[in-house]
Amino acid sequence: MADSSFDVVSKVDKMETDNALNQAIKEVEQRYDFKNVGASIEWSGEKILMKANSEERVKAILEVFEAKLIKRGISLRSLDAGDPFPSGKEFRIEAKMKEGIDQENAKKVTKLIRDEGPKSVKSQIQGDEVRVSSKSRDDLQETMALLKGADLPVALQFVNFR
């Protein structure tokens, strides 16, 4: 019998992110506490740019956006938001969505599988994803449960289970 396998990836649905951003834009435009403070949130190339005239307001915009991401089923581990920084008369936060598993986190995933996973499971890094294979499908499902329960700094999804 051939090995069964699945891929561990970290991807963000671009359309869902866009929908969450559009909802955040609507809320920022309508909320009374954002009136007359120059509050805005928008795409700026690949980054999301939040602006307001005070540090507290720009942090509040970030919280609104985070709430919309959660409602849309996007993990906050995928959001890489910087700290507020002054820019002229306003404060800004630049955030971007993390795609793929970087080398350091991929090594953490493979080490976790090696140390705590079933012995028959093998894992290998392939670019920005990790392929996990085993003869036993039950061992693979056990490995998925292990990775879901692990406190890793990236949002993980499991694809290509065969």
MOTAZI-V831455 format. One record per residue. OMEGA is omega in radians with two decimals (none if undefined). Layout:
omega:OMEGA
omega:OMEGA
//
This chain:
omega:-3.12
omega:3.09
omega:2.96
omega:-3.14
omega:2.97
omega:3.12
omega:3.03
omega:-3.10
omega:3.03
omega:-3.11
omega:3.10
omega:3.10
omega:-3.07
omega:-3.13
omega:3.12
omega:3.09
omega:3.12
omega:3.11
omega:3.12
omega:3.13
omega:3.13
omega:3.08
omega:3.13
omega:3.11
omega:-3.14
omega:-3.11
omega:3.14
omega:3.14
omega:-3.03
omega:-3.03
omega:-3.09
omega:-3.09
omega:3.08
omega:3.13
omega:3.06
omega:3.05
omega:3.12
omega:-3.07
omega:3.04
omega:3.07
omega:-3.06
omega:2.99
omega:3.02
omega:-3.01
omega:3.10
omega:-3.10
omega:3.06
omega:-3.05
omega:3.10
omega:-3.10
omega:3.01
omega:-3.07
omega:3.07
omega:-3.11
omega:-3.13
omega:-3.13
omega:-3.11
omega:3.05
omega:3.11
omega:3.09
omega:3.10
omega:3.12
omega:3.09
omega:-3.13
omega:3.11
omega:3.13
omega:3.14
omega:3.09
omega:-3.14
omega:3.11
omega:-3.12
omega:3.08
omega:3.11
omega:-3.12
omega:3.10
omega:3.06
omega:3.12
omega:-3.12
omega:3.11
omega:-3.09
omega:3.10
omega:3.09
omega:3.09
omega:3.08
omega:-3.14
omega:3.09
omega:-3.05
omega:-3.12
omega:-3.08
omega:3.04
omega:-3.12
omega:2.95
omega:3.03
omega:3.13
omega:3.03
omega:3.14
omega:-3.13
omega:3.10
omega:3.08
omega:3.12
omega:3.13
omega:-3.02
omega:-3.09
omega:3.14
omega:3.08
omega:3.09
omega:3.10
omega:-3.14
omega:-3.11
omega:3.12
omega:3.12
omega:3.13
omega:3.14
omega:-3.04
omega:-2.98
omega:-3.09
omega:3.07
omega:-3.04
omega:-3.07
omega:-3.05
omega:3.08
omega:3.11
omega:3.09
omega:-3.12
omega:3.10
omega:-3.12
omega:-3.13
omega:3.05
omega:-3.13
omega:3.10
omega:3.13
omega:-3.11
omega:3.14
omega:3.06
omega:-3.06
omega:3.08
omega:3.12
omega:3.10
omega:3.12
omega:3.12
omega:3.07
omega:3.11
omega:3.08
omega:3.13
omega:3.11
omega:-3.12
omega:3.11
omega:-3.11
omega:-3.10
omega:3.13
omega:-3.13
omega:-3.08
omega:3.11
omega:3.07
omega:-3.09
omega:2.98
omega:-3.13
omega:-3.10
omega:3.08
omega:3.11
omega:3.13
omega:none
//
